Amino acid sequence: MKGFRNILVHEYARVDDELVYEAVVKKLGDFGLFKEHILKFLKEKA
């Protein structure tokens, strides 16, 4: 996602709808995993 962010910010003229759709549909799994780790950490500290 870091690379995608860089394209969105610095090379926004290159971005097309298909690229954005693919990133949203297929590459957001990292965020769900990150959320699960944070929730687990918070529950352990409670």
Secondary structure as a PSIPRED ss2 file (coil, helix, strand):
# PSIPRED VFORMAT (PSIPRED V4.0)

   1 M C   1.000  0.000  0.000
   2 K H   0.000  1.000  0.000
   3 G H   0.000  1.000  0.000
   4 F H   0.000  1.000  0.000
   5 R H   0.000  1.000  0.000
   6 N H   0.000  1.000  0.000
   7 I H   0.000  1.000  0.000
   8 L H   0.000  1.000  0.000
   9 V H   0.000  1.000  0.000
  10 H H   0.000  1.000  0.000
  11 E C   1.000  0.000  0.000
  12 Y H   0.000  1.000  0.000
  13 A H   0.000  1.000  0.000
  14 R H   0.000  1.000  0.000
  15 V C   1.000  0.000  0.000
  16 D C   1.000  0.000  0.000
  17 D H   0.000  1.000  0.000
  18 E H   0.000  1.000  0.000
  19 L H   0.000  1.000  0.000
  20 V H   0.000  1.000  0.000
  21 Y H   0.000  1.000  0.000
  22 E H   0.000  1.000  0.000
  23 A H   0.000  1.000  0.000
  24 V H   0.000  1.000  0.000
  25 V H   0.000  1.000  0.000
  26 K H   0.000  1.000  0.000
  27 K C   1.000  0.000  0.000
  28 L C   1.000  0.000  0.000
  29 G H   0.000  1.000  0.000
  30 D H   0.000  1.000  0.000
  31 F H   0.000  1.000  0.000
  32 G H   0.000  1.000  0.000
  33 L H   0.000  1.000  0.000
  34 F H   0.000  1.000  0.000
  35 K H   0.000  1.000  0.000
  36 E H   0.000  1.000  0.000
  37 H H   0.000  1.000  0.000
  38 I H   0.000  1.000  0.000
  39 L H   0.000  1.000  0.000
  40 K H   0.000  1.000  0.000
  41 F H   0.000  1.000  0.000
  42 L H   0.000  1.000  0.000
  43 K H   0.000  1.000  0.000
  44 E H   0.000  1.000  0.000
  45 K H   0.000  1.000  0.000
  46 A C   1.000  0.000  0.000
